[in-house]
Amino acid sequence: MTTSTEPSPSLRPGGAPRRGWLRRIDRERLLLAIAAPVLAVIVSVALCSLLLAVAGYNPGEAFRLMTTYGFASDGQVAILNKATTYYIAGVAVAFGFRMNLFNIGADGQYRLAALFAAFVGGAVNLPSFIEIPLVLITAMLVGGLWAAIAGVLKVTRGVSEVISTIMLNAITTGVIGLLLVPGRFAPSVSSGSSNSIQTKMMAPSSDFFTLSTQGGQLYGFIIIAVVIGVLFQLTLSRTRFGFDLRATGRSEEAAGASGVNVKRMVLTSMCVSGALAGLIGMPDLLSADTGHLFGQSFQAGLGFTGIAIALLGRNTPVGIAIAALLWAFLDATNGQLSTNNFPPEIVNVMQGTIVICVVVAYELVRRFGLKRQQQKVGAQLAAQAAAAAKKEVAA
């Protein structure tokens, strides 16, 4: 009988049992992380149900309509298409949040990026494999450069990025108004309404591919969103830059003492956040359904939606994905409520209460987790003291 000389796979090199990846998960910490958003959604649903009942509507019927549409094939495609845009917006904001930078200017960054991307795309007529990357690179450059203004002001003059990015949002509206006029970025005006002012339509080669499904055309940009999420996670967890970013976000003084160039990290993080924000409008701009142009009716407010989604998703790729799907579900089912004579404003109320409740829930969960940690440390110290006392008695 022979015995193998290979070490047992269940043992570590030192002889201790090797723990599986499931055992390495701190279950209590995981439950606390899940508890906050779940609690926020439950409280929001309860408040909206009460509001609907007081207004004379049937809350059960409203939620039934929303759920039915959400499980329908066309509803699922609509939700995924919206979630693609929302996810990019959430990651763009979350990148700054992980650095403890509040990039409130994502809304202005993506609108200005979409304007320049549409203008450049309309000025050329190139093959798809050149046209689409050119449009995307233009959007990222414009978004990154616009965000860099706030970064430079912060590292050179100490201006809060919250104030500077809010002001840059207002400036963006003025810049778009100055550029989006006939003879500049808009070649002509058609039939009467001011909403008809728009950039030149881009060539058909700017069509980003779509995936044909039973429920309709699914944005192929969803693959880009997944890649962005994977790169975001890998950057944070597997690179020196990600480590420096997280360290600087937790304590600039400690990061600086360890050799991190804090000013460079702040400027780089703002530029990356702005470049990601520049991609927010690309799923719509590169879709054939929207006409491949930028106009005064181009969807606004997505940057602020990204703030709510990043907050709800705890600035993690998986959490942001779940939050984006939830937000997209609420937006996509809004029309079903209107069709069935329910007030569509209830969706806005639900989204707002979710954000408020999640902030409160995270704080409650944080305090509970801190209390539990203190109890564990106290129990360990008490056990050590008891063991020491027992040894003294035995001696």
C-alpha positions as CSV (number, residue, x, y, z in Angstrom):
1,M,0.0,0.0,0.0
2,T,1.4,3.3,-1.0
3,T,0.7,6.7,0.4
4,S,0.8,9.9,-1.5
5,T,3.4,12.5,-0.7
6,E,1.2,15.3,-2.0
7,P,-0.1,17.7,0.6
8,S,-3.8,17.4,1.3
9,P,-5.8,20.1,-0.6
10,S,-7.7,20.7,2.6
11,L,-4.5,21.8,4.5
12,R,-2.5,25.0,4.3
13,P,1.3,24.8,4.0
14,G,1.5,25.3,7.8
15,G,-0.9,22.4,8.5
16,A,-4.0,24.4,9.3
17,P,-7.2,23.5,7.6
18,R,-7.8,25.4,4.4
19,R,-11.0,27.4,4.5
20,G,-13.2,27.5,1.5
21,W,-14.2,30.8,-0.1
22,L,-17.7,30.5,1.4
23,R,-16.3,30.2,4.9
24,R,-14.0,33.3,4.3
25,I,-17.1,35.4,3.8
26,D,-18.1,37.4,6.9
27,R,-21.7,36.5,6.9
28,E,-22.7,39.1,9.5
29,R,-21.0,41.8,7.5
30,L,-22.7,40.6,4.3
31,L,-26.1,40.6,5.9
32,L,-25.6,44.1,7.2
33,A,-24.5,45.3,3.8
34,I,-27.7,43.8,2.3
35,A,-30.0,45.0,5.1
36,A,-29.7,48.7,4.4
37,P,-30.9,48.8,0.7
38,V,-33.5,46.1,1.4
39,L,-34.8,48.0,4.4
40,A,-34.9,51.3,2.4
41,V,-37.0,49.6,-0.4
42,I,-39.4,48.1,2.1
43,V,-39.9,51.4,3.9
44,S,-40.3,53.2,0.5
45,V,-42.9,50.7,-0.7
46,A,-44.8,51.1,2.6
47,L,-44.8,54.9,2.4
48,C,-46.0,54.9,-1.2
49,S,-48.7,52.4,-0.4
50,L,-50.0,54.6,2.3
51,L,-49.8,57.6,0.1
52,L,-51.8,55.8,-2.7
53,A,-54.4,54.6,-0.2
54,V,-54.9,58.1,1.2
55,A,-55.3,59.5,-2.4
56,G,-58.0,56.9,-3.1
57,Y,-56.0,54.4,-5.2
58,N,-55.5,50.7,-4.8
59,P,-51.8,50.2,-3.9
60,G,-51.9,46.5,-4.6
61,E,-53.2,47.1,-8.2
62,A,-50.5,49.6,-8.8
63,F,-47.7,47.3,-7.8
64,R,-49.4,44.4,-9.7
65,L,-49.2,46.5,-12.9
66,M,-45.6,47.4,-12.3
67,T,-44.6,43.7,-11.6
68,T,-46.6,42.4,-14.6
69,Y,-44.8,44.8,-17.0
70,G,-41.5,44.1,-15.4
71,F,-41.8,40.3,-16.2
72,A,-43.0,40.9,-19.7
73,S,-40.4,40.5,-22.5
74,D,-40.8,44.0,-23.8
75,G,-40.7,45.4,-20.3
76,Q,-37.5,43.6,-19.6
77,V,-35.8,45.0,-22.7
78,A,-36.9,48.5,-21.8
79,I,-35.6,48.0,-18.2
80,L,-32.2,46.7,-19.4
81,N,-31.8,49.5,-21.9
82,K,-32.4,52.1,-19.3
83,A,-30.3,50.2,-16.7
84,T,-27.4,50.3,-19.2
85,T,-27.3,54.1,-19.2
86,Y,-28.0,54.3,-15.4
87,Y,-25.2,51.8,-14.7
88,I,-22.6,53.9,-16.5
89,A,-23.8,57.0,-14.7
90,G,-23.6,55.2,-11.4
91,V,-20.0,53.9,-12.0
92,A,-18.9,57.4,-13.1
93,V,-20.1,59.0,-9.9
94,A,-18.9,56.0,-7.8
95,F,-15.3,56.3,-9.1
96,G,-15.1,59.8,-7.5
97,F,-17.0,58.7,-4.4
98,R,-14.4,56.0,-3.7
99,M,-11.8,58.7,-3.7
100,N,-14.1,60.7,-1.4
101,L,-14.7,63.2,-4.2
102,F,-18.3,64.3,-4.8
103,N,-18.5,64.7,-8.6
104,I,-21.9,66.4,-8.7
105,G,-21.0,67.6,-12.2
106,A,-21.6,64.3,-14.1
107,D,-24.8,65.8,-15.5
108,G,-23.0,68.6,-17.2
109,Q,-20.0,66.5,-18.2
110,Y,-22.1,63.9,-20.2
111,R,-24.3,66.6,-21.9
112,L,-21.3,68.6,-23.1
113,A,-19.6,65.3,-24.1
114,A,-22.6,64.2,-26.1
115,L,-22.8,67.6,-27.9
116,F,-19.2,67.4,-29.0
117,A,-19.4,63.7,-29.8
118,A,-22.5,64.3,-32.0
119,F,-20.8,67.2,-33.7
120,V,-17.7,65.3,-34.5
121,G,-19.7,62.2,-35.6
122,G,-21.8,64.4,-37.9
123,A,-18.8,66.0,-39.5
124,V,-17.3,62.8,-40.7
125,N,-18.5,59.7,-42.5
126,L,-16.2,56.8,-41.7
127,P,-16.5,53.1,-41.5
128,S,-18.1,51.8,-38.3
129,F,-14.9,50.5,-36.8
130,I,-13.4,54.0,-37.0
131,E,-16.5,56.2,-36.5
132,I,-17.8,54.6,-33.3
133,P,-14.4,54.6,-31.5
134,L,-13.9,58.2,-32.6
135,V,-17.2,59.3,-31.1
136,L,-16.6,57.4,-27.9
137,I,-13.0,58.8,-27.5
138,T,-14.3,62.4,-28.2
139,A,-17.0,61.9,-25.5
140,M,-14.5,60.6,-22.9
141,L,-12.0,63.4,-23.7
142,V,-14.6,66.2,-23.4
143,G,-16.0,64.7,-20.2
144,G,-12.6,64.2,-18.6
145,L,-11.3,67.7,-19.5
146,W,-14.5,69.3,-18.2
147,A,-14.2,67.4,-14.9
148,A,-10.5,68.3,-14.8
149,I,-11.4,72.0,-14.3
150,A,-12.9,71.1,-10.9
151,G,-9.9,68.9,-10.1
152,V,-7.4,71.7,-10.9
153,L,-9.4,74.2,-8.8
154,K,-9.3,71.7,-5.8
155,V,-5.6,70.9,-5.9
156,T,-4.4,74.4,-6.6
157,R,-6.9,76.6,-4.8
158,G,-8.6,74.3,-2.4
159,V,-12.0,74.9,-4.0
160,S,-14.6,72.2,-3.0
161,E,-15.4,70.0,-5.9
162,V,-19.1,70.1,-4.8
163,I,-19.3,73.8,-5.4
164,S,-17.2,73.9,-8.6
165,T,-19.0,71.0,-10.3
166,I,-22.4,72.4,-9.5
167,M,-21.3,75.7,-11.0
168,L,-19.9,73.8,-14.0
169,N,-23.3,72.2,-14.5
170,A,-24.8,75.7,-14.9
171,I,-22.0,76.8,-17.2
172,T,-22.5,73.7,-19.3
173,T,-26.1,74.7,-20.0
174,G,-24.9,78.1,-21.1
175,V,-22.1,76.7,-23.3
176,I,-24.5,74.3,-25.0
177,G,-26.9,77.2,-25.6
178,L,-24.1,79.2,-27.2
179,L,-22.8,76.4,-29.4
180,L,-26.0,74.7,-30.4
181,V,-27.2,77.4,-32.8
182,P,-27.5,77.5,-36.6
183,G,-24.1,78.2,-38.2
184,R,-22.1,76.6,-35.4
185,F,-22.9,73.2,-34.1
186,A,-26.5,73.2,-35.6
187,P,-26.4,73.3,-39.4
188,S,-30.0,74.4,-39.8
189,V,-33.4,74.8,-38.1
190,S,-36.4,72.9,-39.2
191,S,-40.1,73.9,-38.8
192,G,-40.7,76.4,-36.2
193,S,-40.2,75.0,-32.8
194,S,-37.0,75.8,-30.9
195,N,-36.7,72.2,-29.9
196,S,-35.8,71.4,-33.5
197,I,-32.3,73.0,-33.1
198,Q,-30.0,70.0,-33.3
199,T,-26.6,68.9,-34.6
200,K,-26.2,67.3,-38.0
201,M,-27.3,63.7,-38.1
202,M,-24.4,61.3,-37.9
203,A,-23.8,58.7,-40.6
204,P,-25.5,55.3,-40.5
205,S,-22.0,53.8,-39.7
206,S,-22.4,55.2,-36.2
207,D,-25.1,52.6,-35.4
208,F,-24.0,50.6,-32.4
209,F,-25.1,47.0,-32.7
210,T,-28.2,45.8,-31.0
211,L,-29.2,42.3,-29.8
212,S,-32.5,41.1,-31.2
213,T,-34.8,39.6,-28.6
214,Q,-38.4,38.6,-28.2
215,G,-39.1,41.8,-26.4
216,G,-37.3,44.1,-28.9
217,Q,-33.9,45.5,-29.6
218,L,-31.5,45.3,-26.7
219,Y,-28.7,47.9,-26.6
220,G,-25.4,46.3,-27.5
221,F,-23.9,48.9,-25.3
222,I,-24.8,46.7,-22.3
223,I,-21.6,44.8,-23.1
224,I,-19.6,48.0,-22.8
225,A,-21.3,48.7,-19.4
226,V,-20.3,45.2,-18.2
227,V,-16.7,45.8,-19.3
228,I,-16.7,49.1,-17.5
229,G,-17.9,47.4,-14.3
230,V,-15.3,44.7,-14.5
231,L,-12.5,47.2,-15.1
232,F,-13.8,49.3,-12.3
233,Q,-13.6,46.4,-9.9
234,L,-10.2,45.2,-11.1
235,T,-8.8,48.7,-10.9
236,L,-9.9,49.1,-7.3
237,S,-8.9,45.7,-6.0
238,R,-6.0,44.6,-8.2
239,T,-3.9,47.6,-9.0
240,R,-1.6,49.9,-7.1
241,F,-3.6,52.9,-8.4
242,G,-6.8,51.4,-6.9
243,F,-5.1,50.9,-3.6
244,D,-3.8,54.4,-3.6
245,L,-7.2,55.7,-4.5
246,R,-9.0,53.9,-1.7
247,A,-6.3,54.8,0.8
248,T,-6.5,58.5,-0.2
249,G,-10.3,58.4,0.0
250,R,-10.1,57.1,3.6
251,S,-7.3,59.5,4.8
252,E,-5.4,62.0,2.7
253,E,-2.9,62.6,5.5
254,A,-2.1,58.9,5.9
255,A,-1.9,58.4,2.2
256,G,0.5,61.3,1.8
257,A,2.6,60.1,4.7
258,S,3.0,56.7,2.9
259,G,4.3,58.4,-0.3
260,V,1.1,58.8,-2.3
261,N,0.9,62.0,-4.4
262,V,-2.5,63.2,-3.1
263,K,-2.9,66.1,-5.5
264,R,-2.1,63.9,-8.5
265,M,-4.6,61.3,-7.3
266,V,-7.3,63.9,-6.9
267,L,-6.8,65.3,-10.4
268,T,-6.5,61.8,-12.0
269,S,-9.7,60.6,-10.2
270,M,-11.7,63.6,-11.3
271,C,-10.5,63.1,-14.9
272,V,-11.4,59.4,-14.9
273,S,-14.8,60.1,-13.3
274,G,-15.5,62.8,-16.0
275,A,-14.3,60.5,-18.8
276,L,-16.7,57.8,-17.6
277,A,-19.5,60.4,-17.3
278,G,-18.8,61.3,-20.9
279,L,-20.1,57.8,-21.9
280,I,-23.5,58.2,-20.2
281,G,-25.2,59.6,-23.2
282,M,-23.6,57.3,-25.7
283,P,-26.1,54.4,-25.6
284,D,-28.8,56.9,-26.8
285,L,-26.6,58.8,-29.2
286,L,-25.4,55.8,-31.0
287,S,-28.8,54.2,-31.2
288,A,-30.7,54.3,-34.5
289,D,-33.9,55.0,-32.6
290,T,-32.7,58.4,-31.4
291,G,-31.6,59.7,-34.8
292,H,-27.9,59.9,-34.0
293,L,-28.0,63.6,-33.1
294,F,-27.9,66.0,-30.1
295,G,-30.7,68.4,-29.7
296,Q,-32.4,70.5,-27.0
297,S,-34.6,67.5,-26.2
298,F,-31.6,65.3,-25.4
299,Q,-32.3,63.5,-22.1
300,A,-31.0,65.5,-19.1
301,G,-30.7,64.6,-15.5
302,L,-28.9,61.3,-15.9
303,G,-25.9,62.5,-13.9
304,F,-28.0,63.2,-10.9
305,T,-29.6,59.8,-11.3
306,G,-26.1,58.3,-11.2
307,I,-25.5,59.9,-7.8
308,A,-28.6,58.2,-6.4
309,I,-27.7,54.9,-8.0
310,A,-24.1,55.0,-6.7
311,L,-25.4,55.8,-3.2
312,L,-27.9,53.0,-3.3
313,G,-25.3,50.6,-4.7
314,R,-22.7,51.4,-2.0
315,N,-20.2,52.4,-4.8
316,T,-19.6,48.7,-5.7
317,P,-20.1,47.3,-9.3
318,V,-22.6,44.6,-8.2
319,G,-24.5,47.0,-5.9
320,I,-24.7,49.7,-8.6
321,A,-26.0,47.1,-11.1
322,I,-28.8,46.1,-8.8
323,A,-29.6,49.8,-8.1
324,A,-29.6,50.6,-11.8
325,L,-32.0,47.7,-12.5
326,L,-34.3,48.9,-9.7
327,W,-34.2,52.5,-10.9
328,A,-34.8,51.4,-14.5
329,F,-37.7,49.2,-13.4
330,L,-39.4,52.1,-11.7
331,D,-38.9,54.4,-14.7
332,A,-40.0,51.8,-17.2
333,T,-43.2,51.0,-15.3
334,N,-44.1,54.6,-14.9
335,G,-45.9,54.6,-18.3
336,Q,-48.0,51.6,-17.2
337,L,-49.3,53.5,-14.2
338,S,-50.3,56.5,-16.4
339,T,-52.1,54.3,-18.9
340,N,-54.2,52.8,-16.1
341,N,-55.1,56.2,-14.5
342,F,-52.6,56.0,-11.6
343,P,-50.6,59.1,-10.8
344,P,-47.1,58.6,-12.4
345,E,-45.7,60.9,-9.7
346,I,-45.8,58.0,-7.3
347,V,-42.7,56.6,-9.0
348,N,-40.8,59.9,-8.3
349,V,-42.0,59.7,-4.7
350,M,-40.8,56.1,-4.5
351,Q,-37.3,56.9,-6.0
352,G,-36.9,59.9,-3.6
353,T,-38.0,58.0,-0.5
354,I,-35.6,55.1,-1.5
355,V,-32.7,57.6,-1.5
356,I,-33.7,59.2,1.8
357,C,-34.4,55.8,3.4
358,V,-31.1,54.3,2.2
359,V,-29.1,57.1,3.8
360,V,-30.9,56.6,7.1
361,A,-30.7,52.8,6.8
362,Y,-26.9,52.8,6.1
363,E,-26.4,55.0,9.1
364,L,-28.4,52.7,11.3
365,V,-26.7,49.6,10.0
366,R,-23.3,51.3,10.4
367,R,-24.0,52.1,14.1
368,F,-25.3,48.5,14.7
369,G,-22.2,47.0,13.0
370,L,-20.0,49.3,15.1
371,K,-21.8,48.2,18.3
372,R,-21.5,44.5,17.3
373,Q,-17.8,45.0,16.7
374,Q,-17.4,46.6,20.1
375,Q,-19.3,43.7,21.7
376,K,-17.0,41.2,20.0
377,V,-13.9,43.0,21.1
378,G,-15.2,43.3,24.6
379,A,-16.0,39.5,24.7
380,Q,-12.5,38.7,23.4
381,L,-10.9,40.9,26.0
382,A,-13.0,39.4,28.8
383,A,-12.1,35.8,27.6
384,Q,-8.4,36.7,27.6
385,A,-8.7,38.2,31.1
386,A,-10.5,35.2,32.4
387,A,-7.9,32.9,30.9
388,A,-5.1,34.9,32.4
389,A,-6.8,34.8,35.8
390,K,-7.2,31.0,35.6
391,K,-3.5,30.6,34.9
392,E,-2.6,32.7,37.9
393,V,-4.9,30.6,40.1
394,A,-3.4,27.4,38.7
395,A,0.1,28.7,39.4
